[in-house]
Amino acid sequence: MGSPLRSALATVFVGCQEEKLFNFANRTLAYFRYVDDTFAVFNNQDDCNTFLSHLNSLHPSLRFTHEKEFNHSLPFMDVLVERLGSEFSTSVYWKPTITGQYLRFNSFSSHERKINLIDTLVHRAFKICSKGKLDLELDKIRSIPLKKWIPGTFNHLHS
C-alpha cells in the first residue's frame, strides 16, 4: 500500500514546487489544488500551455497533464464544475462506471451503517452542490434504496 505520510509529503513537495511556479508567473484566473490534483482556469489555451510547460519543468519527478472542459463542464475529484458564462455551478460527479449499488437495506449490516451511508451521500450533496443542483442530487440519493440496480443503469439519473 504505501506510507500513511504519502499524502502529507506529496502536499508539502508539490507546495514547494508551486511556490516556485507562482514566483515565475501567475496566469491563472483560478487555481485550486488537493495533494497533486489541480484545477486551474485560464484566459486562453496559450496561457494554459505556458503554465503547464513551466509546471512540468520545475522538477523531474513532476509530470502534470491537463484535461479540457467538455460541454462547458469538467470533473475534478468528486465535483462536476460547469461553466455558465462567467459563473460556475457545481454538483456531485458520478463516474460513468457507477452502478448505484450500495448496501441492501435488508442485509445483515447494522442499521447505523445503512443510515450512515445515506447520511454521507446527503452530506456530500450539501457540501458540493450549487443551489440549483441540490434538489436533483437529493432525488438521486432518494432513489438509491428504492430500486434494484443493474450495472450501467445509474447514469440516466445524472442528466
Buried (B, 14 or more C-beta within 10 A) or exposed (E): EEEEEEEEEEBEBBEEBBEEBEEEEEBBEEBBEEBEEBBBBBEEEEBBEBBBEBBEEBEEEEEBEEEEEEEEBBBBEEBBBBBEEEEBBBBBBBEEEBEBBBBEBEEEEEEEEBEEBBEEBBEBBEEBBBEEBBEBBBEBBEEBBEEEBEEEEBBEBBE
